[in-house]
Amino acid sequence: MVKLQLALDLVDLDKALKVAEKAADVVDFLEAGTPLIKSEGVRCVRALKEIFPRKKVVADMKTMDTGYLEAEMAAKAGADIVSILGAAPTSTILGALEARKDYGIEVMVDLIGVKDKIQKATELEKMGVDYLIVHTGIDEQRSGKTPFHDLRQISKLVSVKLAVAGGIRPENIPMLRGIGVDVVIVGGYITRSEDPREAALNVRRALNKIL
């Protein structure tokens, strides 16, 4: 079953927790988004895990250096999954994988900003990462880009678990039909909704239609 990850890309912890409380029973993973971590520190990861102990908590660290240290910080705060940038040096990714051995976390590598995503995806699979994220960032979305083409291409070449992010909402979820994706990451559509739970349900219903 495809997992639904709620990206809490907010800057205020109280607001993020309120959104999480409303949608938690619908989603599978709760993500402490990069803006939230930069604003509030890893205490936001700790808060999410304490309030929602049965949910997988993702720390979207977007680590570019000090792979072991940042993965360790997130793990000690309660993260189950930590994100590293695919554009980071190999040594940084290996550092995060070393922390995986020591702390039992999973490592999710984000391909945002990587020019040759297909080549990098195959390299990362050989390194043994747990997830790859095919991600179109907010700035790229403004120019009309989406993650669907890259995701389709990468899904044909790797067997590692794949996540997709970047402007995902019910109306474009049919673009995922026939693509092997394991995690669908949704942020703004849910966090900016007047009813986050209903928004999350809309995403879940759309996913159910293509499964």
LINZI-V391655 format. One record per residue. N is the residue number from 1. PHI is phi in whole degrees, 0 to 359 (* if undefined). PSI is psi in radians with two decimals (999 if undefined). BURIAL is 1 if it has 24 or more other C-alpha atoms within 12 Angstrom, else 0. Layout:
# LINZI-V391655
n->(N,N)
phi->(PHI,PHI)
psi->(PSI,PSI)
burial->(BURIAL,BURIAL)
This chain:
# LINZI-V391655
n->(1,2,3,4,5,6,7,8,9,10,11,12,13,14,15,16,17,18,19,20,21,22,23,24,25,26,27,28,29,30,31,32,33,34,35,36,37,38,39,40,41,42,43,44,45,46,47,48,49,50,51,52,53,54,55,56,57,58,59,60,61,62,63,64,65,66,67,68,69,70,71,72,73,74,75,76,77,78,79,80,81,82,83,84,85,86,87,88,89,90,91,92,93,94,95,96,97,98,99,100,101,102,103,104,105,106,107,108,109,110,111,112,113,114,115,116,117,118,119,120,121,122,123,124,125,126,127,128,129,130,131,132,133,134,135,136,137,138,139,140,141,142,143,144,145,146,147,148,149,150,151,152,153,154,155,156,157,158,159,160,161,162,163,164,165,166,167,168,169,170,171,172,173,174,175,176,177,178,179,180,181,182,183,184,185,186,187,188,189,190,191,192,193,194,195,196,197,198,199,200,201,202,203,204,205,206,207,208,209,210,211)
phi->(*,294,272,253,250,266,271,271,273,245,245,245,296,300,295,298,293,295,296,299,299,286,252,301,285,260,263,259,243,248,254,282,293,302,299,292,294,292,279,249,78,289,296,291,294,299,297,298,290,292,279,235,296,270,264,286,254,255,260,276,289,47,294,244,206,49,302,294,300,289,294,297,303,294,298,294,275,112,292,265,226,234,263,235,280,294,281,289,302,305,298,291,294,297,297,296,293,293,296,302,297,279,238,73,274,250,247,247,255,265,273,303,83,277,288,259,294,293,298,295,299,292,296,292,298,295,287,94,292,275,219,242,253,267,227,258,288,301,296,291,300,296,262,93,282,225,270,292,296,299,298,298,295,293,296,281,246,233,248,297,298,243,241,229,211,129,72,285,207,307,289,254,300,305,295,272,302,82,257,283,238,256,224,251,256,234,244,304,303,270,291,266,283,292,229,302,294,294,298,297,296,300,295,298,297,296,295,299,289,256,278)
psi->(2.34,2.31,2.52,2.14,2.20,2.00,1.93,1.29,1.06,3.04,-0.10,2.13,-0.75,-0.76,-0.72,-0.73,-0.62,-0.74,-0.78,-0.72,-0.64,-0.57,-0.06,-0.60,-0.18,-0.55,2.88,-0.73,2.47,2.14,2.16,1.79,2.82,-0.77,-0.63,-0.74,-0.69,-0.58,-0.73,-0.19,-3.13,-0.03,-0.42,-0.59,-0.79,-0.74,-0.77,-0.74,-0.64,-0.69,-0.57,1.16,-0.37,-0.09,2.56,2.25,2.22,2.23,1.86,1.26,-0.45,0.87,2.33,-0.26,2.95,0.97,-0.78,-0.84,-0.84,-0.62,-0.68,-0.77,-0.82,-0.74,-0.76,-0.42,-0.11,0.08,2.48,-0.52,2.43,2.38,2.43,2.59,2.34,-0.38,-0.08,2.76,2.64,-0.67,-0.57,-0.75,-0.72,-0.60,-0.74,-0.68,-0.55,-0.71,-0.57,-0.76,-0.68,-0.49,-0.05,0.35,3.01,2.66,2.15,2.09,2.21,2.16,0.13,2.32,-0.10,2.21,-0.90,1.45,-0.61,-0.83,-0.77,-0.67,-0.74,-0.64,-0.78,-0.60,-0.73,-0.53,-0.35,0.46,2.78,-0.64,2.63,2.39,2.14,1.96,2.15,2.02,2.92,-0.75,-0.69,-0.61,-0.58,-0.38,0.20,0.09,2.62,2.88,-0.04,-0.71,-0.85,-0.71,-0.77,-0.76,-0.80,-0.65,-0.39,-0.28,-0.31,2.76,-0.06,2.68,2.41,2.41,2.67,2.46,2.62,1.48,0.46,2.30,2.89,-0.69,-0.37,0.00,-0.58,-0.34,-0.29,-0.10,2.27,0.01,2.34,1.65,2.46,-0.53,2.24,2.13,2.15,2.27,-1.54,-0.64,-0.61,-0.82,-0.48,0.00,2.60,-0.44,1.51,-0.61,-0.79,-0.65,-0.77,-0.68,-0.66,-0.72,-0.79,-0.74,-0.73,-0.69,-0.73,-0.54,-0.42,-0.07,999)
burial->(0,1,1,1,1,1,1,1,1,1,0,1,1,0,0,1,1,1,1,1,1,1,1,1,0,1,1,1,1,1,1,1,1,1,1,1,1,0,0,0,1,1,1,1,1,1,1,1,1,0,0,1,0,0,1,1,1,1,1,1,1,1,1,1,1,1,1,1,1,1,1,1,1,1,1,1,1,1,1,1,1,1,1,1,1,1,1,1,0,1,0,1,1,1,1,1,1,1,1,1,0,0,1,0,1,1,1,1,1,1,1,1,1,0,0,0,1,1,0,1,1,1,1,1,1,0,1,1,1,1,1,1,1,1,1,1,1,0,0,0,0,0,0,0,0,1,1,1,0,1,1,1,0,1,1,0,0,1,0,1,1,1,1,1,1,1,1,1,1,1,0,0,1,0,1,1,0,0,1,1,1,1,1,1,1,1,1,1,1,1,1,1,0,0,0,1,1,1,1,1,1,1,1,1,0,1,1,0,0,0,0)
